[in-house]
Amino acid sequence: MKRKIALLLLMIIAVAAILVACNQTEATKILIRWENDAPNETYTFRVSLADFADDNSDGKVFKTYEDNNLYNGVTFTKDVAIPGEIFSSRDEIMPYAVDGSYSMEIVKSTTDRWVVTTEQTLYVQYNKVSKSQRGEEVRLTERDGWQELEALMASDEEITATSLEKADDKVILKSVIKTSVTFADNTQKPFNSETISDGFYVGVAKQTASKYTVKTEYDYSGKRPIAKVTVNDETTEYKLGRNASFIDSNQLLTYIRSLEKTETSFQDNPAVQVFDPTTGELVVARFGFVYNSPMVITDSVNNREQKVSVNAVYVTLNGMAYLVQENIPDKAKDANGNIIDTMQASDTHKYTTIRFRSGYLSYEFSKYVDSVWNALAYPQTTAE
């Protein structure tokens, strides 16, 4: 009898172990996805107003593109909405047009540290009499704060170098924001960061210039990490959670790139804490994932456009929609229909970000190398 009981217990334990193994979700891997041996990687994005649909779009937020003859009814977009994103509740005024650039450089400063620097220059055009997403009329040049914004108006020479055109009923403002962040090679733990802003905010509640410098140093010598944040020469210390694992807000784009993006990734609902030095808050970034996202991409340097298949990562901060980022997929087909590993694609590496959008602004690679351009092409079919 004892032997039967012991055998039964062994069977129960074995079945339980099998059930636990079956229910375990593989953790999404987090690895550096850029070249360890390369001295640096530099990317330039063209910034524009997102590809919003017009008023006759049957409720769609962004324009859609279809070709039944070549793609058998697949719907493509240039920009996609983040689940839960509600533009009608935004205080920020939607620009009339945007033209600008965003550059990113990734440099290995020491054997175990990376430095990421960015520079964004925007020329943003507004109607002098604008309307909020809720239909409220806003007269920009007649409100408090206009004197601050007037000092940021772009010069005629600067406007000539953009795609924007001057008009009596519109204004064009210039914004420049530079950032940098240093973090560990393997853990991506931040050591320091800096943001220099010479920009603005235009909303229903207020409009104001945003001119400031924020420097942050992270101290891990005590039981709790401390963020020493200096804003325009005034320093504040923030004690973060004991054993807290977090990143700096300036490294969010590269952190997203480091996430594994296979067909079975993100089933563990990955998340990370993000410290924002400008607010002194530690927020939670959560990530959603779409493995096959049909998109239309544009190479503005070579003046070409095509339909592609990429993957998309959706980001929320404390539950609020924040960012969607499109990346080169883990595998794509070359011009001959053969599957290639995009890690081997010339000048561009695995999971490289080719497009992202936050709010009204859309960012896209300015120039694609031919090998990547061919690899991303959506396979054509013939409608029956």
C-alpha positions as CSV (number, residue, x, y, z in Angstrom):
1,M,0.0,0.0,0.0
2,K,2.8,2.4,0.9
3,R,4.5,1.7,-2.4
4,K,1.2,2.5,-4.3
5,I,0.8,5.7,-2.3
6,A,4.5,6.7,-3.0
7,L,4.0,5.9,-6.7
8,L,0.8,8.0,-6.8
9,L,2.6,10.9,-5.2
10,L,5.4,10.7,-7.7
11,M,2.8,10.8,-10.5
12,I,1.1,13.8,-9.0
13,I,4.4,15.7,-8.7
14,A,5.4,14.8,-12.3
15,V,2.1,16.0,-13.7
16,A,2.3,19.2,-11.6
17,A,5.8,19.8,-13.0
18,I,4.6,19.3,-16.5
19,L,1.7,21.7,-16.0
20,V,4.0,24.4,-14.5
21,A,6.4,24.0,-17.4
22,C,3.6,24.3,-19.9
23,N,2.2,27.5,-18.2
24,Q,5.6,29.2,-18.0
25,T,5.9,32.2,-20.4
26,E,9.3,32.8,-21.9
27,A,10.8,36.1,-20.7
28,T,11.4,38.6,-23.5
29,K,15.2,38.9,-23.9
30,I,16.8,42.3,-23.4
31,L,20.2,42.6,-25.2
32,I,22.2,45.3,-26.9
33,R,21.1,45.3,-30.5
34,W,23.8,47.5,-32.0
35,E,27.4,46.7,-33.0
36,N,29.8,46.2,-30.0
37,D,32.8,46.5,-32.3
38,A,31.7,49.6,-34.3
39,P,33.0,53.0,-33.0
40,N,29.5,54.5,-33.4
41,E,26.1,54.3,-35.1
42,T,24.4,57.5,-36.4
43,Y,20.8,57.8,-37.7
44,T,18.9,60.7,-39.1
45,F,15.1,60.9,-39.1
46,R,12.9,63.3,-40.9
47,V,10.2,64.8,-38.7
48,S,6.7,65.6,-40.0
49,L,3.1,66.0,-38.9
50,A,1.7,62.5,-38.5
51,D,-0.4,61.2,-41.4
52,F,-3.8,62.0,-40.0
53,A,-7.0,61.1,-41.9
54,D,-9.4,63.8,-43.1
55,D,-12.9,64.4,-41.7
56,N,-14.4,62.0,-44.2
57,S,-12.5,58.9,-43.0
58,D,-15.3,57.1,-41.3
59,G,-13.8,57.7,-37.9
60,K,-10.2,56.5,-38.7
61,V,-7.4,58.4,-37.0
62,F,-4.8,57.9,-39.7
63,K,-5.0,57.5,-43.5
64,T,-5.0,54.0,-44.9
65,Y,-3.6,52.7,-48.2
66,E,-4.7,49.6,-50.1
67,D,-3.9,48.0,-53.5
68,N,-6.2,45.0,-54.2
69,N,-4.3,44.2,-57.4
70,L,-0.8,43.8,-55.8
71,Y,-1.5,43.1,-52.1
72,N,-4.9,41.3,-52.1
73,G,-6.7,43.8,-49.9
74,V,-4.0,44.3,-47.2
75,T,-4.4,47.7,-45.5
76,F,-1.3,49.8,-45.0
77,T,-0.7,52.9,-43.0
78,K,2.1,55.4,-42.5
79,D,1.2,56.0,-38.8
80,V,-0.8,53.8,-36.4
81,A,-2.7,54.7,-33.3
82,I,-1.6,53.3,-29.9
83,P,-4.3,51.3,-28.2
84,G,-6.2,53.6,-25.8
85,E,-4.9,56.7,-27.5
86,I,-7.5,59.5,-27.4
87,F,-6.6,62.7,-29.4
88,S,-9.8,64.5,-28.5
89,S,-8.7,64.8,-24.9
90,R,-5.3,66.4,-25.7
91,D,-4.7,69.9,-24.4
92,E,-1.9,70.4,-27.0
93,I,-2.9,72.3,-30.2
94,M,-2.4,70.3,-33.3
95,P,0.1,72.1,-35.7
96,Y,-0.9,72.9,-39.3
97,A,2.4,71.4,-40.6
98,V,5.8,70.3,-39.3
99,D,9.3,70.0,-40.9
100,G,12.4,69.0,-39.0
101,S,15.1,66.5,-38.3
102,Y,16.1,64.2,-35.4
103,S,19.6,62.7,-35.2
104,M,20.8,59.9,-32.9
105,E,24.3,58.8,-32.3
106,I,25.3,55.7,-30.3
107,V,28.9,55.6,-29.1
108,K,30.8,53.1,-26.9
109,S,32.6,55.5,-24.5
110,T,34.4,52.7,-22.5
111,T,34.4,48.9,-22.5
112,D,31.3,48.8,-20.4
113,R,29.4,52.1,-21.1
114,W,27.4,53.5,-24.0
115,V,26.6,57.2,-24.7
116,V,23.5,58.1,-26.7
117,T,23.1,61.7,-27.9
118,T,20.2,63.2,-29.9
119,E,19.5,66.5,-31.5
120,Q,16.0,67.6,-32.7
121,T,15.3,70.7,-34.7
122,L,11.7,71.4,-35.5
123,Y,9.9,74.1,-37.6
124,V,6.3,74.0,-36.5
125,Q,3.6,75.9,-38.3
126,Y,0.3,76.9,-36.6
127,N,-2.8,78.7,-37.7
128,K,-3.0,82.0,-35.9
129,V,-6.6,81.1,-35.1
130,S,-6.3,77.4,-34.2
131,K,-8.9,74.9,-32.9
132,S,-8.4,72.3,-30.2
133,Q,-9.4,68.7,-30.7
134,R,-12.5,69.5,-28.8
135,G,-13.4,72.4,-31.2
136,E,-12.3,75.3,-28.9
137,E,-11.0,78.3,-30.8
138,V,-7.5,79.5,-29.7
139,R,-6.1,82.8,-31.0
140,L,-2.3,82.3,-30.6
141,T,-1.1,85.8,-31.1
142,E,-3.7,87.4,-28.8
143,R,-3.1,85.2,-25.7
144,D,-0.8,85.4,-22.7
145,G,2.6,83.9,-23.5
146,W,2.7,85.0,-27.1
147,Q,5.6,87.4,-26.4
148,E,7.7,84.3,-25.3
149,L,6.7,82.4,-28.4
150,E,7.3,85.3,-30.8
151,A,11.0,85.2,-29.8
152,L,11.1,81.7,-31.2
153,M,9.7,82.5,-34.7
154,A,11.8,81.1,-37.5
155,S,13.6,83.5,-39.8
156,D,12.8,83.8,-43.5
157,E,16.2,82.1,-44.3
158,E,15.4,79.2,-42.1
159,I,11.9,78.8,-43.5
160,T,13.2,78.8,-47.1
161,A,15.3,75.7,-46.2
162,T,12.2,73.8,-45.2
163,S,9.1,72.5,-47.0
164,L,6.9,75.0,-45.2
165,E,5.5,78.2,-46.8
166,K,4.9,81.5,-45.1
167,A,1.3,82.8,-44.9
168,D,-0.3,85.8,-43.3
169,D,-2.7,83.7,-41.3
170,K,0.0,81.3,-39.9
171,V,3.1,81.4,-37.7
172,I,6.2,79.2,-37.8
173,L,8.1,78.5,-34.6
174,K,11.5,76.9,-34.2
175,S,12.4,74.4,-31.5
176,V,15.8,72.8,-30.7
177,I,16.2,70.0,-28.1
178,K,19.4,68.1,-27.4
179,T,19.8,65.1,-25.1
180,S,22.5,62.7,-23.9
181,V,22.5,59.7,-21.6
182,T,25.3,57.3,-20.4
183,F,24.4,53.8,-19.4
184,A,25.9,50.4,-18.6
185,D,26.6,47.9,-21.4
186,N,24.7,44.9,-20.1
187,T,22.1,46.2,-17.6
188,Q,21.5,49.5,-19.3
189,K,21.6,51.1,-15.8
190,P,21.9,54.9,-16.3
191,F,24.8,56.9,-14.9
192,N,24.0,60.4,-16.1
193,S,21.9,62.3,-18.6
194,E,21.3,65.8,-19.9
195,T,18.5,67.6,-21.7
196,I,18.9,71.1,-23.2
197,S,15.6,72.5,-24.4
198,D,15.0,75.7,-26.4
199,G,11.4,74.9,-27.4
200,F,7.8,75.7,-26.6
201,Y,4.4,74.3,-25.7
202,V,1.2,75.5,-27.4
203,G,-2.0,74.2,-25.7
204,V,-5.5,75.3,-24.9
205,A,-4.7,75.9,-21.2
206,K,-1.5,77.7,-21.8
207,Q,1.3,78.5,-24.3
208,T,4.8,79.1,-23.2
209,A,8.5,78.8,-24.1
210,S,10.3,75.8,-22.7
211,K,13.9,76.9,-22.2
212,Y,15.9,74.9,-19.6
213,T,18.8,72.6,-19.0
214,V,18.4,69.5,-16.9
215,K,21.4,67.5,-15.7
216,T,21.1,64.2,-13.8
217,E,23.7,62.2,-11.9
218,Y,22.8,58.7,-10.5
219,D,24.3,57.6,-7.2
220,Y,24.2,53.9,-6.4
221,S,26.5,53.9,-3.4
222,G,23.8,53.8,-0.8
223,K,20.9,51.3,-0.1
224,R,18.7,53.2,-2.4
225,P,19.7,54.8,-5.8
226,I,19.6,58.6,-5.7
227,A,19.0,60.8,-8.8
228,K,20.6,64.2,-8.4
229,V,18.8,66.5,-10.8
230,T,20.0,70.0,-11.6
231,V,17.6,72.3,-13.4
232,N,19.0,75.6,-14.3
233,D,21.6,75.4,-11.5
234,E,19.1,74.3,-8.8
235,T,19.7,70.7,-7.6
236,T,17.1,68.4,-6.1
237,E,17.8,64.8,-4.9
238,Y,15.2,62.0,-5.5
239,K,15.5,58.8,-3.6
240,L,14.4,55.9,-5.9
241,G,13.0,52.6,-4.8
242,R,15.2,50.1,-2.9
243,N,16.9,47.9,-5.5
244,A,14.9,49.7,-8.1
245,S,15.7,48.7,-11.7
246,F,15.0,51.6,-14.0
247,I,16.2,53.6,-17.1
248,D,16.5,57.3,-17.8
249,S,13.8,58.8,-20.0
250,N,16.5,59.8,-22.6
251,Q,17.3,56.1,-23.3
252,L,13.7,54.9,-23.9
253,L,14.1,54.5,-27.7
254,T,17.3,52.4,-27.4
255,Y,15.8,50.3,-24.6
256,I,12.8,49.5,-26.9
257,R,15.3,48.5,-29.6
258,S,17.0,46.1,-27.2
259,L,13.9,44.1,-26.6
260,E,13.7,40.7,-28.5
261,K,11.1,40.9,-31.2
262,T,10.3,37.4,-32.5
263,E,6.8,36.0,-33.2
264,T,6.6,34.6,-29.7
265,S,8.1,37.7,-27.8
266,F,6.2,40.0,-25.4
267,Q,3.9,37.2,-24.1
268,D,5.3,38.0,-20.6
269,N,4.0,41.6,-20.9
270,P,7.4,43.3,-20.4
271,A,7.7,46.6,-18.5
272,V,10.4,48.8,-17.1
273,Q,10.5,51.8,-14.7
274,V,11.5,55.1,-16.3
275,F,12.8,58.1,-14.4
276,D,11.9,61.4,-15.9
277,P,14.3,64.1,-14.6
278,T,12.2,66.9,-15.9
279,T,9.4,65.9,-13.5
280,G,11.3,63.9,-10.9
281,E,8.8,61.0,-11.4
282,L,9.4,57.3,-11.7
283,V,6.8,55.9,-14.1
284,V,6.1,52.4,-15.5
285,A,6.6,51.9,-19.2
286,R,4.6,48.9,-20.6
287,F,5.1,47.4,-24.0
288,G,2.7,45.9,-26.5
289,F,3.9,44.2,-29.7
290,V,2.7,43.5,-33.3
291,Y,5.0,41.2,-35.2
292,N,3.7,42.0,-38.7
293,S,2.6,45.6,-39.2
294,P,2.0,46.6,-42.9
295,M,3.4,50.1,-43.4
296,V,4.2,52.6,-46.1
297,I,7.7,54.0,-45.8
298,T,9.3,57.0,-47.6
299,D,13.0,57.5,-48.4
300,S,13.0,61.3,-48.6
301,V,16.7,61.5,-49.8
302,N,16.2,59.1,-52.7
303,N,12.6,60.2,-53.3
304,R,11.0,56.7,-53.2
305,E,8.2,55.1,-51.4
306,Q,7.1,51.5,-50.9
307,K,4.8,49.2,-48.9
308,V,6.6,47.0,-46.3
309,S,6.2,44.7,-43.4
310,V,7.8,45.7,-40.1
311,N,7.1,45.1,-36.4
312,A,5.6,47.7,-34.0
313,V,6.1,48.2,-30.3
314,Y,3.4,50.2,-28.4
315,V,4.5,52.1,-25.3
316,T,2.3,53.4,-22.4
317,L,3.6,55.4,-19.4
318,N,1.6,54.7,-16.3
319,G,-1.2,53.5,-18.6
320,M,-1.2,56.6,-20.9
321,A,-0.5,56.1,-24.6
322,Y,3.0,57.6,-25.3
323,L,4.9,56.1,-28.3
324,V,4.7,53.6,-31.1
325,Q,8.0,52.5,-32.6
326,E,8.5,50.5,-35.9
327,N,11.6,48.4,-36.3
328,I,13.3,46.1,-38.8
329,P,11.9,42.6,-38.2
330,D,14.1,39.7,-37.0
331,K,13.8,38.1,-40.5
332,A,12.9,39.6,-43.8
333,K,13.0,38.6,-47.5
334,D,15.5,40.0,-49.9
335,A,14.9,40.9,-53.5
336,N,15.1,37.2,-54.5
337,G,12.6,36.0,-52.0
338,N,15.2,34.5,-49.7
339,I,14.9,35.0,-45.9
340,I,17.8,36.9,-44.6
341,D,18.9,37.8,-41.1
342,T,18.7,41.6,-40.9
343,M,21.7,41.7,-38.5
344,Q,23.7,41.2,-41.7
345,A,22.0,43.9,-43.7
346,S,24.5,46.5,-44.8
347,D,24.9,49.6,-42.5
348,T,21.8,48.7,-40.5
349,H,21.5,46.1,-37.7
350,K,18.9,43.9,-36.0
351,Y,15.8,45.7,-34.8
352,T,17.0,49.1,-35.9
353,T,14.3,51.7,-35.4
354,I,13.1,53.0,-38.8
355,R,10.1,55.0,-37.7
356,F,8.3,56.2,-34.5
357,R,5.5,58.5,-33.5
358,S,4.6,60.3,-30.4
359,G,1.6,62.5,-30.3
360,Y,1.3,64.7,-33.4
361,L,4.9,64.1,-34.6
362,S,6.1,61.3,-36.9
363,Y,9.8,60.4,-37.3
364,E,11.2,58.3,-40.2
365,F,14.5,57.3,-41.5
366,S,15.7,60.0,-44.0
367,K,17.6,57.5,-46.2
368,Y,17.4,53.7,-46.5
369,V,20.3,51.6,-47.8
370,D,19.2,49.4,-50.7
371,S,19.7,46.1,-48.9
372,V,17.3,47.1,-46.2
373,W,14.9,48.7,-48.6
374,N,14.7,45.5,-50.6
375,A,14.5,43.3,-47.5
376,L,11.5,45.1,-46.1
377,A,9.3,45.0,-49.3
378,Y,5.9,43.5,-48.7
379,P,5.4,40.4,-50.8
380,Q,3.1,41.1,-53.7
381,T,0.1,38.9,-54.6
382,T,-2.6,38.9,-57.3
383,A,-6.2,39.2,-56.3
384,E,-8.3,36.3,-57.5
